[in-house]
Amino acid sequence: MSDVPLFVPVHQGRFSSSLRLFRTAAGKRTAVAFSSPLRVAAVLGSEQAWVRLTEPALRGMLRDLEVTGVVVDPAGVMARATAGAA
């Protein structure tokens, strides 16, 4: 595991933020992270909110969420997890 900072997409709520989770092509829940804010914007759009986390911190947050893994610098179209699944 690495202490290199990752840029992780989040949902911005009125009073807090939560991780934005996605689904793999097989339908499994996964987290995504990016190596730079520019990569976040390229894949998810410039309005996507993000937080800086290390990989160990992100994995710790995912530990009890039945998330398959973390995809770093995904390319292509990203689909949101269904409501309530994240």
Disulfide bonds with the S-S distance in Angstrom:
none
